[in-house]
Amino acid sequence: MENKKILIVFTGGTISMSSDSQTSKSVISSNESDLILKIRKRFQNIELLTLVYSMKPSPSITSVDMLEIGKLIKDKIESDQIDGCVITHGTDTLEETAFFLDIFLSTRIPVVLTGSMRNFSELGYDGFSNLLSAILVSANPQSYGRGTLVVLNDEINAAVEVTKTHTVSLGTFKSMEFGPLGIVDEQEVIYYRDSSYHRQNLSPVLLTSEVEIVKVYSGSSGHLIDYLIKQPTIKGIVLEAMGRGNIPPIMVPSVIKAINRGVKVVLTSRCPMGRVRDSYGYEGGGHHLKQIGVLFAGDLSSVKARIKLMLAVNCANVNVEDYFEH
Ligand SMILES: NC(=O)C[C@H](N)C(=O)O
């Protein structure tokens, strides 16, 4: 059997960190050669290619980084150089990069993100096992056509469904509403189900238009929206609204102002599960918001809806409304 070629792209995060000898705090330590050395021996019929994109903690990963990583992988896939790809990433923003790649790359080739919750110096460092499982998933024929995947703690989750749920737990990545797609059990990749999500491809060349998130709470005003729509590069605002998708009436004039200025306003919920819908007819309720032109993001979280809206407003000749419920 011919060797499968799996590309590992390192971007940073705790998986590439150790404890600082003076402060004992986690800092970047560029341990990728140790990781690869230990892991390479485990595989037969898998050739590992490696590339260090960056050594950043994931709060430092920008939209431009996501685009660069996406272009890099797209290029390798289109030139037939790889059969699968694993990206190591900090866990704080892993779900955002994963979802970005899910929309940006229209490929059936498995693209898998992984990371770790403990650093290289800590007892119980989970980087080795997570990387090992991620490679197994990316090389498995059953992983084709499932969109971008996230593998940590031996669970396989879909980028669109998964979120970081716990600040320190090794089992932090959960698809809270649907459960994992599958597991890695003693190096065997087992799928339980497909992801039901309908994938839409958006591949902009540049990201010049910006999208911000406004969290809605009891006592929210329209001031943040008023401020944002004065910024020249703003093309979208995601509202992380209440419950089914409702906002205080005092915010409505600012939302109308934003829409009249051509800024796309997308509705999500601050509830961790469930869809937004136009169920409520009162002022600021979902039905009222739909009538004034607010777009609905289904069950996407605010951070994922922001990624989708950012990709849509940066694509030439794309009707943003086609990518959201309206
Ligand atoms: N576990 C981690 O990777 C968290 C780290 N703060 C990061 O996202 O870079």
The ligand as an ORCA input file, in Angstrom:
! r2SCAN-3c Opt
* xyz 0 1
  N      -4.789     25.182     25.699
  C      -4.447     26.229     24.947
  O      -3.912     26.073     23.873
  C      -4.785     27.592     25.479
  C      -3.843     28.706     25.078
  N      -4.141     29.892     25.842
  C      -3.976     29.052     23.594
  O      -5.080     29.092     23.092
  O      -2.993     29.321     22.958
*
